[in-house]
């Protein structure tokens, strides 16, 4: 009998693997998979394998990455974690199945995405990423149990030196996707500019800026590697994100928080979980407050520094050592 514990992850999106952590082509869910598998593989008692759409079979940081078509069905992992798609459970036999969700799924969407039958067949426990995510999951789509596993930013964000006395120029930044209420942010920015004439806003491409946007100092970021992202963030005075009902964690906001950048949000979706009102940023009740809070941080250095110092006190309160500990507790290992 093997003394090793085999934990396998199944994921079916696009071609990436553990060597891509610092590249701009991966999002929050991909970062999460790389980080948690790297962390688990630090312990010699675990054998960690990821089957996804990588075109390169390799072992990196003691994690084996293989193409999902190379699965040997004779393998029987001790724990099987499917990312987002219950149909992946058909690929391997395991008694301990977990379905890690990265999205909000209504019953209608759950059925439309052909999740219901494999869900009922394999009976996975749901892994969800926060309170909003947990409360949004219906009884039917979490029939076999649901657990919260809060994720964290990369260690590169945690280990970045932050000067809590540094006051950057009045730059606001939005590093998430344009479908996360960017229209609300851009219309608010036109009013923010009325009282913050020197302020600039940087958003992620792709997005087509109009002359009105350009005339109001709205710019497209040049997306580069993680080092470029960190540099852009630490030279920003404010992280602006209204939030969105589909956001279950918003890793972009958590990365900003870790770098001590105050956040102004409407708190939509999970965003109320990323900000402690009046201590690490502001949660606006309406568009007027969203504008006023943004101007307050951009124009009042004492307010900015107070928020930044509060953020500095809670740095490294979320990391993948803690995520791993909580995942193992969730798996009853």
Secondary structure, 3 states (H helix, E strand, C coil): CCCCEEEEEECCCCCCCHHHCCCCCCCHHHHHHHHHHHHHCCCCCEEEEEEECCCCCEEECCEEEEEHHHCCCCCCCCEEEEECCHHHHHHCCCCCEEEECCCCCCHHHHHHCCCHHHHHHHCCEEEECCHHHHHHCCCHHHCCCEEECCCCCCHHHHHCCCCCCCCCCCEEEECCCCCCCHHHHHHHHHHHHHHCCCCEEEECCCCCCCHHHHHCCEEECCCCCHHHHHHHHHCCCEEECCECCCCCCCHHHHHHHHCCCCEEECCECCHHHCCCECCCEEECCCHHHHHHHHHHHHHCHHHHHHHHHHHHHCCCCCCHHHHHHHHHHHCCC
